[in-house]
Amino acid sequence: MESADFNSDVIILGGGLVGLTLAIALNAHGLSSTVIDPADPQAMLATSFDGRASAVASAPWRMLQTIGVGTRLEGKGCPIETIRVTDGLTPEALLFEPGEDDGAVGIMFENRLLRTALRETALAASGINLLMPARPAEVTRDATAARVTLADGRTVRAPLLIGAEGRRSPTRDAAGIRIAHWRYHHAAIIGSVNHERPHRGVAHEIFYPQGPFAILPLVDDAEGRHRSAIVWTVAEGDAAAMLGLGPRAFAAEAEKKMGGLLGKLELCSALSSYPLGFHHAANITGQRLALVGDAAHGIHPIAGQGLNLGFRDVAALTEVLVEGARLGLDLGDAQLLARYERWRALDTFMVAAATDSLTRLFGLRGRTASAVRRFGLGAVERIGPLKRRFMAEARGETGKLPKLLQGLHA
């Protein structure tokens, strides 16, 4: 074997939520990884809450518990007991509520807490080599191995390279993998508010023609004040003005959008925004290459499924690689990667298509469009099998579930 500063079973380019979860999942099954990311971890783990939060669906939460991350997050997230969907502020609502034995639909976590738990778990793992910050200078893949030369001259070698750098994945682009993509000409305003009334674990998705307005429950703060994260979709051209509003003016505008649902509001985090778009890779594998998370697919946050799709990638790829290792196969074997591609292709495409359709349907203006939306919401509420299908999707429990999403080791 040629010499390298680091040899491992896989190289993961990208140490975000999905990349670190994959490294930890592989380590839990005896496979080693080198994680490379140019970001400074200390900046990413700042103690101040930046307003960003994510819903971890119940199936991915079982995976986090199984691979040892869950214990570091116990009690730090807010269970989502109900999802309430409305067309504007109409009183008619589609309610997704778990059965008596099902547990919460998902759990809301501040992203910084997720990042901290994942990094602490990775640092304690014997099979994970974190090179953060470190910048790849050259990446090569051939019939024998994948190799990364870092900007400081160190080299890393493995049978398989994983692209987990997010929407603008340079690994995907360098591999010549085409993507279908378009912009929605909207931006998501992200922040968090204290509010007068308790949220009781209810997540609200309020659809307006200008874009959806989501209210996502968080745990109370240290002073016992009620908190929720908000994801407010606005026209792209209005984002700068929204970010420029003072805290009081922003809270007043958000209160109007919520129809006073949670009483008086007060902004309790910084605000940020990002442009909304859709992309889906034509392939998620190549020679000694697999893509996970936003490097493979990016969807509208309308249903809160972006991160959970990435977690589903992690569970499927882990199972494929673990089974391949047990059979003594090269982890970069084309047949192994083809199995991962087949497993994830339909699921990611269906979720991406569904969120894109919802975005377009709820963006139509006029009374007729509103009547169609309300009829559709009412139909889903009344038709048991259809509602259960949507509920399973929200939980991340559709399709052939990898073992990790069932709470089992692969």
VOPAGU-2260 file (C-alpha; in pm, 1 decimal, decimal comma):
REM VOPAGU-2260
SITE   aa  ch    i         X         Y         Z
SITE  MET   A    0       0,0       0,0       0,0
SITE  GLU   A    1     131,0     344,0     -86,5
SITE  SER   A    2     226,1     566,7     205,1
SITE  ALA   A    3      -8,8     835,2     334,3
SITE  ASP   A    4     -21,6    1045,2     648,1
SITE  PHE   A    5    -366,9     901,7     720,5
SITE  ASN   A    6    -532,2     581,2     601,1
SITE  SER   A    7    -894,6     502,2     680,5
SITE  ASP   A    8   -1190,6     310,8     545,1
SITE  VAL   A    9   -1356,7     627,6     411,1
SITE  ILE   A   10   -1272,5     994,7     366,0
SITE  ILE   A   11   -1559,1    1232,3     441,4
SITE  LEU   A   12   -1530,7    1581,2     292,0
SITE  GLY   A   13   -1757,1    1796,7     508,7
SITE  GLY   A   14   -1789,8    1792,1     887,3
SITE  GLY   A   15   -2140,8    1932,4     920,7
SITE  LEU   A   16   -2439,6    1759,8    1077,8
SITE  VAL   A   17   -2466,4    1488,4     811,7
SITE  GLY   A   18   -2092,7    1430,3     761,6
SITE  LEU   A   19   -2021,8    1386,5    1133,7
SITE  THR   A   20   -2327,3    1164,2    1180,2
SITE  LEU   A   21   -2200,3     936,3     903,9
SITE  ALA   A   22   -1854,8     915,8    1063,5
SITE  ILE   A   23   -2009,1     826,2    1400,8
SITE  ALA   A   24   -2244,7     568,0    1248,1
SITE  LEU   A   25   -1955,8     399,1    1066,8
SITE  ASN   A   26   -1740,4     405,2    1381,8
SITE  ALA   A   27   -2022,5     233,7    1573,9
SITE  HIS   A   28   -1982,1     -56,2    1328,4
SITE  GLY   A   29   -1601,9     -73,8    1332,1
SITE  LEU   A   30   -1531,9     130,2    1017,0
SITE  SER   A   31   -1285,8     419,8    1035,4
SITE  SER   A   32   -1310,0     761,3     871,8
SITE  THR   A   33   -1112,9    1079,7     820,6
SITE  VAL   A   34   -1331,7    1390,9     825,0
SITE  ILE   A   35   -1196,2    1699,8     647,4
SITE  ASP   A   36   -1358,5    2042,7     674,5
SITE  PRO   A   37   -1212,6    2394,3     632,8
SITE  ALA   A   38   -1448,1    2549,2     892,9
SITE  ASP   A   39   -1316,0    2642,6    1236,4
SITE  PRO   A   40   -1505,8    2422,9    1487,9
SITE  GLN   A   41   -1484,0    2686,1    1761,0
SITE  ALA   A   42   -1674,5    2935,4    1546,0
SITE  MET   A   43   -1937,7    2670,2    1471,0
SITE  LEU   A   44   -1980,4    2581,4    1840,0
SITE  ALA   A   45   -2026,3    2934,3    1977,2
SITE  THR   A   46   -2242,2    2932,3    2290,9
SITE  SER   A   47   -2479,3    3206,0    2172,9
SITE  PHE   A   48   -2795,7    3080,0    2003,0
SITE  ASP   A   49   -2806,8    3199,6    1641,6
SITE  GLY   A   50   -3173,1    3110,7    1589,7
SITE  ARG   A   51   -3110,7    2808,4    1369,6
SITE  ALA   A   52   -3288,4    2490,1    1474,6
SITE  SER   A   53   -3378,9    2158,6    1312,0
SITE  ALA   A   54   -3655,0    1904,5    1349,5
SITE  VAL   A   55   -3513,3    1553,9    1389,4
SITE  ALA   A   56   -3786,0    1308,4    1285,7
SITE  SER   A   57   -3855,9    1008,2    1506,6
SITE  ALA   A   58   -3676,6     751,8    1283,5
SITE  PRO   A   59   -3349,7     952,0    1256,5
SITE  TRP   A   60   -3373,4    1016,1    1632,7
SITE  ARG   A   61   -3368,2     638,1    1684,8
SITE  MET   A   62   -3049,5     629,1    1477,3
SITE  LEU   A   63   -2884,7     902,8    1686,6
SITE  GLN   A   64   -2971,0     708,9    1999,8
SITE  THR   A   65   -2835,1     383,0    1854,5
SITE  ILE   A   66   -2498,0     530,7    1754,4
SITE  GLY   A   67   -2440,9     700,4    2090,9
SITE  VAL   A   68   -2528,5    1063,9    2014,0
SITE  GLY   A   69   -2871,8    1057,8    2177,6
SITE  THR   A   70   -2738,0    1044,3    2534,1
SITE  ARG   A   71   -2564,4    1379,5    2480,2
SITE  LEU   A   72   -2891,5    1533,3    2359,3
SITE  GLU   A   73   -3138,6    1391,7    2612,9
SITE  GLY   A   74   -3356,8    1666,8    2758,6
SITE  LYS   A   75   -3211,0    1934,7    2529,2
SITE  GLY   A   76   -3475,3    1910,8    2257,7
SITE  CYS   A   77   -3846,0    1986,3    2245,0
SITE  PRO   A   78   -4071,8    1697,1    2137,1
SITE  ILE   A   79   -4311,9    1784,1    1854,5
SITE  GLU   A   80   -4643,1    1646,8    1978,0
SITE  THR   A   81   -4862,0    1781,1    1695,7
SITE  ILE   A   82   -4815,7    1936,3    1351,5
SITE  ARG   A   83   -5090,8    2185,4    1263,1
SITE  VAL   A   84   -5121,8    2289,0     896,5
SITE  THR   A   85   -5347,3    2574,9     783,1
SITE  ASP   A   86   -5409,5    2782,9     473,1
SITE  GLY   A   87   -5355,9    3129,7     616,1
SITE  LEU   A   88   -5520,3    3198,4     949,9
SITE  THR   A   89   -5831,8    2996,2     873,0
SITE  PRO   A   90   -5958,4    2799,8    1175,9
SITE  GLU   A   91   -5980,3    2477,7     968,7
SITE  ALA   A   92   -5660,4    2281,5    1020,6
SITE  LEU   A   93   -5498,2    1954,4     923,6
SITE  LEU   A   94   -5363,2    1798,6    1243,3
SITE  PHE   A   95   -5093,8    1531,7    1254,3
SITE  GLU   A   96   -5094,8    1371,6    1597,7
SITE  PRO   A   97   -4916,1    1050,9    1699,9
SITE  GLY   A   98   -5107,6     752,8    1834,6
SITE  GLU   A   99   -5090,9     662,8    2202,0
SITE  ASP   A  100   -4790,7     432,1    2159,5
SITE  ASP   A  101   -4609,1     620,5    1885,2
SITE  GLY   A  102   -4423,8     890,6    2078,4
SITE  ALA   A  103   -4349,6    1237,2    1941,3
SITE  VAL   A  104   -4345,4    1307,0    1566,5
SITE  GLY   A  105   -3993,2    1443,5    1607,0
SITE  ILE   A  106   -3775,2    1659,2    1830,5
SITE  MET   A  107   -3667,0    2020,1    1776,0
SITE  PHE   A  108   -3303,2    2095,0    1856,1
SITE  GLU   A  109   -3096,6    2409,5    1831,6
SITE  ASN   A  110   -2838,3    2340,1    1561,1
SITE  ARG   A  111   -2552,1    2440,8    1789,4
SITE  LEU   A  112   -2654,0    2169,3    2037,2
SITE  LEU   A  113   -2662,7    1911,7    1757,9
SITE  ARG   A  114   -2318,7    2022,3    1638,8
SITE  THR   A  115   -2175,9    2009,9    1992,3
SITE  ALA   A  116   -2314,2    1660,8    2062,8
SITE  LEU   A  117   -2185,5    1527,1    1730,3
SITE  ARG   A  118   -1838,6    1677,6    1773,3
SITE  GLU   A  119   -1804,6    1548,5    2131,4
SITE  THR   A  120   -1910,1    1200,2    2019,0
SITE  ALA   A  121   -1669,1    1208,3    1723,7
SITE  LEU   A  122   -1376,6    1324,9    1939,1
SITE  ALA   A  123   -1438,8    1035,8    2178,7
SITE  ALA   A  124   -1449,8     779,1    1895,4
SITE  SER   A  125   -1135,7     576,1    1831,5
SITE  GLY   A  126   -1208,6     530,0    1460,6
SITE  ILE   A  127   -1264,8     894,5    1363,0
SITE  ASN   A  128    -984,0    1129,2    1264,2
SITE  LEU   A  129   -1109,7    1489,0    1259,7
SITE  LEU   A  130    -906,4    1724,2    1041,2
SITE  MET   A  131   -1089,6    2048,2    1114,9
SITE  PRO   A  132    -995,2    2305,6    1006,8
SITE  ALA   A  133    -815,1    2158,8     706,8
SITE  ARG   A  134    -850,8    2245,0     339,6
SITE  PRO   A  135    -829,2    1992,2      54,7
SITE  ALA   A  136    -586,7    2109,2    -214,6
SITE  GLU   A  137    -613,1    1811,2    -447,7
SITE  VAL   A  138    -859,6    1521,4    -466,2
SITE  THR   A  139    -805,5    1218,0    -688,0
SITE  ARG   A  140    -999,8     895,0    -739,9
SITE  ASP   A  141    -883,3     601,7    -949,7
SITE  ALA   A  142    -920,7     225,9    -975,3
SITE  THR   A  143    -720,9     165,0    -657,9
SITE  ALA   A  144    -810,6     438,5    -407,0
SITE  ALA   A  145    -934,6     787,6    -327,2
SITE  ARG   A  146    -669,2    1035,7    -214,4
SITE  VAL   A  147    -684,4    1384,5     -70,8
SITE  THR   A  148    -382,0    1613,6     -44,1
SITE  LEU   A  149    -435,9    1891,4     209,2
SITE  ALA   A  150    -317,9    2251,2     171,4
SITE  ASP   A  151     -48,2    2183,7     434,3
SITE  GLY   A  152      89,1    1889,9     233,2
SITE  ARG   A  153     -50,5    1602,1     438,6
SITE  THR   A  154    -218,5    1321,0     246,5
SITE  VAL   A  155    -518,4    1101,4     324,0
SITE  ARG   A  156    -602,2     772,2     152,1
SITE  ALA   A  157    -912,8     548,6     161,5
SITE  PRO   A  158   -1107,8     310,5     -62,6
SITE  LEU   A  159   -1405,5     551,0     -70,9
SITE  LEU   A  160   -1463,5     926,3     -76,8
SITE  ILE   A  161   -1785,0    1077,4      63,0
SITE  GLY   A  162   -1903,2    1420,7     -49,7
SITE  ALA   A  163   -2090,2    1586,7     239,2
SITE  GLU   A  164   -2007,5    1953,8     183,7
SITE  GLY   A  165   -2362,3    2078,9     130,3
SITE  ARG   A  166   -2547,9    2238,8    -158,3
SITE  ARG   A  167   -2241,3    2380,2    -332,8
SITE  SER   A  168   -2044,2    2056,2    -311,1
SITE  PRO   A  169   -1712,7    2097,5    -496,3
SITE  THR   A  170   -1673,1    1719,0    -489,7
SITE  ARG   A  171   -1998,4    1671,8    -680,2
SITE  ASP   A  172   -1904,0    1940,1    -931,2
SITE  ALA   A  173   -1551,2    1802,1    -982,1
SITE  ALA   A  174   -1700,9    1458,1   -1050,4
SITE  GLY   A  175   -1907,1    1609,6   -1332,1
SITE  ILE   A  176   -2236,0    1501,1   -1173,3
SITE  ARG   A  177   -2520,7    1698,9   -1325,3
SITE  ILE   A  178   -2796,7    1844,6   -1108,8
SITE  ALA   A  179   -3150,6    1958,3   -1181,8
SITE  HIS   A  180   -3187,7    2290,4   -1004,3
SITE  TRP   A  181   -3397,2    2605,4    -989,6
SITE  ARG   A  182   -3457,0    2898,7    -761,4
SITE  TYR   A  183   -3787,1    2985,9    -598,7
SITE  HIS   A  184   -3700,0    3358,8    -581,8
SITE  HIS   A  185   -3780,5    3345,5    -212,3
SITE  ALA   A  186   -3564,2    3364,9      97,7
SITE  ALA   A  187   -3611,5    3203,6     436,9
SITE  ILE   A  188   -3578,4    3433,9     736,9
SITE  ILE   A  189   -3456,5    3230,5    1034,1
SITE  GLY   A  190   -3480,8    3333,4    1397,7
SITE  SER   A  191   -3633,2    3253,9    1732,4
SITE  VAL   A  192   -3882,8    3429,8    1957,5
SITE  ASN   A  193   -3995,8    3425,8    2318,1
SITE  HIS   A  194   -4372,9    3421,5    2345,2
SITE  GLU   A  195   -4637,6    3481,4    2606,3
SITE  ARG   A  196   -4832,9    3155,4    2577,7
SITE  PRO   A  197   -4691,5    2800,1    2588,3
SITE  HIS   A  198   -4667,0    2622,1    2252,8
SITE  ARG   A  199   -4763,7    2282,8    2405,5
SITE  GLY   A  200   -4533,8    2104,5    2161,7
SITE  VAL   A  201   -4732,4    2211,3    1854,4
SITE  ALA   A  202   -4549,2    2292,9    1530,3
SITE  HIS   A  203   -4748,2    2525,7    1303,1
SITE  GLU   A  204   -4716,1    2548,4     924,7
SITE  ILE   A  205   -4918,1    2847,3     805,7
SITE  PHE   A  206   -4936,2    2878,3     428,4
SITE  TYR   A  207   -4961,6    3221,6     267,1
SITE  PRO   A  208   -4942,8    3300,2    -106,8
SITE  GLN   A  209   -4619,1    3490,1     -31,8
SITE  GLY   A  210   -4471,8    3173,8     123,1
SITE  PRO   A  211   -4510,3    2948,7     428,0
SITE  PHE   A  212   -4459,8    3066,6     784,3
SITE  ALA   A  213   -4344,2    2793,1    1022,7
SITE  ILE   A  214   -4347,8    2807,8    1403,2
SITE  LEU   A  215   -4143,5    2530,7    1560,0
SITE  PRO   A  216   -4144,8    2457,9    1935,5
SITE  LEU   A  217   -3824,9    2485,6    2139,7
SITE  VAL   A  218   -3756,1    2410,1    2505,8
SITE  ASP   A  219   -3808,3    2700,9    2745,7
SITE  ASP   A  220   -3498,5    2912,1    2810,3
SITE  ALA   A  221   -3302,7    2924,8    3136,4
SITE  GLU   A  222   -3544,6    3183,5    3277,8
SITE  GLY   A  223   -3845,3    2967,2    3195,2
SITE  ARG   A  224   -3962,9    3182,7    2904,5
SITE  HIS   A  225   -4144,7    3003,3    2622,3
SITE  ARG   A  226   -3956,5    2984,8    2292,1
SITE  SER   A  227   -4016,9    2886,8    1931,0
SITE  ALA   A  228   -3807,0    2897,3    1617,2
SITE  ILE   A  229   -3958,5    3059,7    1311,3
SITE  VAL   A  230   -3889,9    3004,8     941,6
SITE  TRP   A  231   -4053,1    3287,8     748,7
SITE  THR   A  232   -4051,2    3265,1     368,5
SITE  VAL   A  233   -4048,3    3605,3     197,1
SITE  ALA   A  234   -3992,2    3733,0    -156,2
SITE  GLU   A  235   -3620,2    3740,7    -231,8
SITE  GLY   A  236   -3625,9    4116,7    -278,1
SITE  ASP   A  237   -3781,7    4172,6      65,8
SITE  ALA   A  238   -3527,1    3974,9     267,8
SITE  ALA   A  239   -3282,2    4262,4     326,2
SITE  ALA   A  240   -3559,7    4491,2     448,9
SITE  MET   A  241   -3690,8    4219,9     684,5
SITE  LEU   A  242   -3344,0    4166,4     827,9
SITE  GLY   A  243   -3310,5    4542,0     868,9
SITE  LEU   A  244   -3615,2    4573,4    1091,2
SITE  GLY   A  245   -3539,1    4637,5    1455,5
SITE  PRO   A  246   -3616,7    4356,0    1703,2
SITE  ARG   A  247   -3942,6    4518,0    1815,3
SITE  ALA   A  248   -4069,4    4585,6    1462,7
SITE  PHE   A  249   -3978,5    4234,0    1348,8
SITE  ALA   A  250   -4160,0    4077,4    1645,5
SITE  ALA   A  251   -4468,6    4290,3    1570,6
SITE  GLU   A  252   -4472,5    4175,0    1206,1
SITE  ALA   A  253   -4425,8    3811,3    1308,6
SITE  GLU   A  254   -4710,5    3845,0    1558,7
SITE  LYS   A  255   -4941,4    3955,6    1277,1
SITE  LYS   A  256   -4839,1    3656,6    1064,1
SITE  MET   A  257   -4919,8    3429,3    1357,5
SITE  GLY   A  258   -5253,5    3597,1    1424,6
SITE  GLY   A  259   -5159,4    3639,2    1790,6
SITE  LEU   A  260   -5146,6    3261,4    1821,4
SITE  LEU   A  261   -4887,6    3261,3    2099,9
SITE  GLY   A  262   -4952,3    3605,3    2241,0
SITE  LYS   A  263   -4691,4    3878,7    2268,1
SITE  LEU   A  264   -4358,7    3805,3    2097,0
SITE  GLU   A  265   -4002,6    3913,1    2161,6
SITE  LEU   A  266   -3709,1    3835,5    1933,3
SITE  CYS   A  267   -3449,4    3632,2    2126,4
SITE  SER   A  268   -3185,2    3547,5    1865,6
SITE  ALA   A  269   -3000,8    3693,5    1572,7
SITE  LEU   A  270   -3179,2    3681,7    1237,1
SITE  SER   A  271   -3033,8    3520,5     926,9
SITE  SER   A  272   -3159,1    3439,5     580,2
SITE  TYR   A  273   -3075,2    3216,4     288,3
SITE  PRO   A  274   -3211,1    3195,0     -67,4
SITE  LEU   A  275   -3447,0    2905,5    -137,6
SITE  GLY   A  276   -3391,4    2668,7    -423,8
SITE  PHE   A  277   -3425,3    2311,5    -538,5
SITE  HIS   A  278   -3154,1    2077,1    -661,4
SITE  HIS   A  279   -3132,9    1705,5    -716,8
SITE  ALA   A  280   -2823,8    1522,0    -840,0
SITE  ALA   A  281   -2866,2    1300,5   -1146,5
SITE  ASN   A  282   -2644,5    1045,6    -969,8
SITE  ILE   A  283   -2530,2    1019,6    -609,3
SITE  THR   A  284   -2233,6     791,1    -677,1
SITE  GLY   A  285   -1929,9     781,2    -903,1
SITE  GLN   A  286   -1595,3     606,2    -914,3
SITE  ARG   A  287   -1510,4     550,7    -544,1
SITE  LEU   A  288   -1752,2     830,9    -459,2
SITE  ALA   A  289   -2084,0     866,3    -276,4
SITE  LEU   A  290   -2280,3    1183,2    -200,9
SITE  VAL   A  291   -2487,8    1239,0     113,1
SITE  GLY   A  292   -2712,7    1516,5     242,4
SITE  ASP   A  293   -2738,7    1847,5      60,5
SITE  ALA   A  294   -2454,9    1750,6    -172,7
SITE  ALA   A  295   -2703,6    1503,3    -323,6
SITE  HIS   A  296   -3034,4    1687,7    -282,4
SITE  GLY   A  297   -3159,6    2023,8    -162,4
SITE  ILE   A  298   -3528,7    2091,2    -104,3
SITE  HIS   A  299   -3757,7    2368,5      16,3
SITE  PRO   A  300   -3786,8    2378,3     398,8
SITE  ILE   A  301   -4167,9    2368,1     364,4
SITE  ALA   A  302   -4190,3    2027,3     538,1
SITE  GLY   A  303   -3871,7    2038,6     746,3
SITE  GLN   A  304   -3733,4    1726,3     578,8
SITE  GLY   A  305   -3396,4    1846,5     444,4
SITE  LEU   A  306   -3177,6    1730,7     734,9
SITE  ASN   A  307   -3383,6    1414,7     780,0
SITE  LEU   A  308   -3323,6    1317,3     416,6
SITE  GLY   A  309   -2952,2    1348,6     490,7
SITE  PHE   A  310   -2989,2    1128,3     798,1
SITE  ARG   A  311   -3170,3     870,2     583,5
SITE  ASP   A  312   -2873,6     878,0     342,9
SITE  VAL   A  313   -2643,2     811,0     638,7
SITE  ALA   A  314   -2845,9     511,5     757,9
SITE  ALA   A  315   -2864,2     352,9     411,7
SITE  LEU   A  316   -2497,4     412,1     321,5
SITE  THR   A  317   -2381,5     280,5     659,6
SITE  GLU   A  318   -2579,9     -40,7     613,4
SITE  VAL   A  319   -2446,8     -92,2     261,5
SITE  LEU   A  320   -2083,8     -35,6     366,0
SITE  VAL   A  321   -2107,9    -246,4     682,3
SITE  GLU   A  322   -2252,9    -539,9     489,6
SITE  GLY   A  323   -1985,6    -495,2     222,3
SITE  ALA   A  324   -1710,5    -497,3     486,2
SITE  ARG   A  325   -1850,7    -818,0     638,1
SITE  LEU   A  326   -1827,2    -981,9     296,1
SITE  GLY   A  327   -1468,7    -861,7     256,2
SITE  LEU   A  328   -1551,6    -633,0     -35,5
SITE  ASP   A  329   -1361,1    -320,0    -134,9
SITE  LEU   A  330   -1567,0     -33,6      12,7
SITE  GLY   A  331   -1534,1     152,6    -316,6
SITE  ASP   A  332   -1678,2    -142,3    -508,7
SITE  ALA   A  333   -1910,3     -24,9    -785,7
SITE  GLN   A  334   -2179,0    -281,5    -699,2
SITE  LEU   A  335   -2191,6    -161,9    -336,8
SITE  LEU   A  336   -2229,6     198,1    -450,0
SITE  ALA   A  337   -2497,0      97,8    -701,4
SITE  ARG   A  338   -2697,0     -56,6    -417,2
SITE  TYR   A  339   -2677,8     270,4    -220,3
SITE  GLU   A  340   -2785,6     463,9    -530,3
SITE  ARG   A  341   -3087,0     239,1    -590,9
SITE  TRP   A  342   -3190,5     250,9    -225,9
SITE  ARG   A  343   -3188,7     628,7    -198,3
SITE  ALA   A  344   -3286,6     740,8    -549,3
SITE  LEU   A  345   -3664,2     693,7    -528,6
SITE  ASP   A  346   -3703,4     818,1    -170,5
SITE  THR   A  347   -3511,4    1140,2    -225,0
SITE  PHE   A  348   -3682,8    1209,6    -556,8
SITE  MET   A  349   -4033,2    1152,8    -415,1
SITE  VAL   A  350   -3974,2    1378,5    -114,3
SITE  ALA   A  351   -3812,4    1645,3    -331,5
SITE  ALA   A  352   -4098,4    1634,3    -583,7
SITE  ALA   A  353   -4361,3    1648,0    -309,5
SITE  THR   A  354   -4208,2    1952,1    -139,2
SITE  ASP   A  355   -4168,0    2128,7    -473,6
SITE  SER   A  356   -4535,6    2060,9    -559,0
SITE  LEU   A  357   -4650,5    2187,6    -219,2
SITE  THR   A  358   -4443,1    2500,9    -260,2
SITE  ARG   A  359   -4603,7    2575,6    -595,9
SITE  LEU   A  360   -4958,6    2483,1    -488,0
SITE  PHE   A  361   -4954,4    2701,5    -178,1
SITE  GLY   A  362   -4794,8    2986,4    -368,6
SITE  LEU   A  363   -5090,4    3024,3    -604,4
SITE  ARG   A  364   -5295,0    3336,6    -542,8
SITE  GLY   A  365   -5668,5    3391,6    -561,4
SITE  ARG   A  366   -5988,5    3252,4    -413,1
SITE  THR   A  367   -6002,6    2947,0    -637,7
SITE  ALA   A  368   -5651,4    2840,0    -540,7
SITE  SER   A  369   -5732,6    2895,1    -173,6
SITE  ALA   A  370   -6049,9    2686,6    -204,8
SITE  VAL   A  371   -5853,4    2402,6    -368,1
SITE  ARG   A  372   -5592,8    2412,7     -90,0
SITE  ARG   A  373   -5854,9    2404,8     183,1
SITE  PHE   A  374   -6038,7    2120,0      11,9
SITE  GLY   A  375   -5711,0    1926,8     -11,1
SITE  LEU   A  376   -5628,0    1982,4     355,7
SITE  GLY   A  377   -5977,9    1874,4     453,0
SITE  ALA   A  378   -5953,8    1561,4     238,0
SITE  VAL   A  379   -5626,1    1455,6     398,1
SITE  GLU   A  380   -5779,1    1514,3     742,3
SITE  ARG   A  381   -6076,4    1290,5     658,3
SITE  ILE   A  382   -5903,7    1009,8     466,4
SITE  GLY   A  383   -5728,0     786,6     720,8
SITE  PRO   A  384   -5480,9     599,8     494,2
SITE  LEU   A  385   -5370,4     922,0     323,8
SITE  LYS   A  386   -5318,3    1095,9     655,1
SITE  ARG   A  387   -5120,6     799,6     790,3
SITE  ARG   A  388   -4898,1     815,0     480,4
SITE  PHE   A  389   -4821,2    1181,7     544,5
SITE  MET   A  390   -4759,6    1103,9     911,9
SITE  ALA   A  391   -4514,3     826,1     821,3
SITE  GLU   A  392   -4331,1    1066,7     590,7
SITE  ALA   A  393   -4305,0    1325,5     869,6
SITE  ARG   A  394   -4156,6    1057,5    1095,5
SITE  GLY   A  395   -3909,7     945,3     828,1
SITE  GLU   A  396   -4060,8     596,7     821,2
SITE  THR   A  397   -4154,0     543,7     455,9
SITE  GLY   A  398   -3993,8     299,4     212,5
SITE  LYS   A  399   -3752,7      22,8     304,7
SITE  LEU   A  400   -3612,7     142,3     637,0
SITE  PRO   A  401   -3242,1      89,6     705,3
SITE  LYS   A  402   -3179,0     -86,7    1036,1
SITE  LEU   A  403   -3040,2     224,4    1204,6
SITE  LEU   A  404   -3369,8     407,3    1146,8
SITE  GLN   A  405   -3540,6     117,6    1323,8
SITE  GLY   A  406   -3310,8     161,3    1622,6
SITE  LEU   A  407   -3099,1    -144,8    1531,5
SITE  HIS   A  408   -2732,7    -179,2    1441,6
SITE  ALA   A  409   -2672,5    -247,0    1073,4
